[in-house]
Amino acid sequence: MLKKFSTPIAFGVFLIITISGVLMFFHIKTAGLVALHEWLGLAFVLSIGLHLLNHKKPTVSYITRPVALGTVAVIVLLSAGFYLLVPEKAGGSSAKMIVKQTINAPISVSAGLFGISSDEAAARLLASGIVIESQNDTIAIIAERQGVSFDTILKAFAQAKTN
């Protein structure tokens, strides 16, 4: 039964990830589209694996030919080169830059972004079970020292007043 459906499933998933990939290439993105593309990408890997398993003999016979091996090698090398040589965008997204600056600033500075004093930030952290050693500590340092995520600390800052 699985052999009967492996090719149509692979083809159907291929069509959807192709369409969603083209839309995302042209910056037509929604959270649903990105999630669909990512999850169906994993489904595509699984469906191709099943397809290859169901067609093992002809696949092995074909892929071991010099032309097929050479083609696969060229594609892998081009993909690796593209991945390694295309630079990241300078600084990344503005949201990432803001978060990076926030987690690397002293508590006395980052607390101000939440409209609270550094003493109030320390009190909120303490109420969450997180102890800071100095007002000059950064969120990154505190998170590493306490074994918590940046998100945990930022959420503590955003909590209601402790007094």
Sequence and secondary structure as in RCSB ss.txt:
>XXXX:A:sequence
MLKKFSTPIAFGVFLIITISGVLMFFHIKTAGLVALHEWLGLAFVLSIGLHLLNHKKPTVSYITRPVALGTVAVI
VLLSAGFYLLVPEKAGGSSAKMIVKQTINAPISVSAGLFGISSDEAAARLLASGIVIESQNDTIAIIAERQGVSF
DTILKAFAQAKTN
>XXXX:A:secstr
 HHHHHHHHHHHHHHHHHHHHHHHHTT   HHHHHHHHHHHHHHHHHHHHHHHHTHHHHHHHHTSHHHHHHHHHH
HHHHHHHHHHS   TT  HHHHHHHHHHTSBHHHHGGGGT  HHHHHHHHHHTT   S TT BHHHHHHHHT  H
HHHHHHHHS    
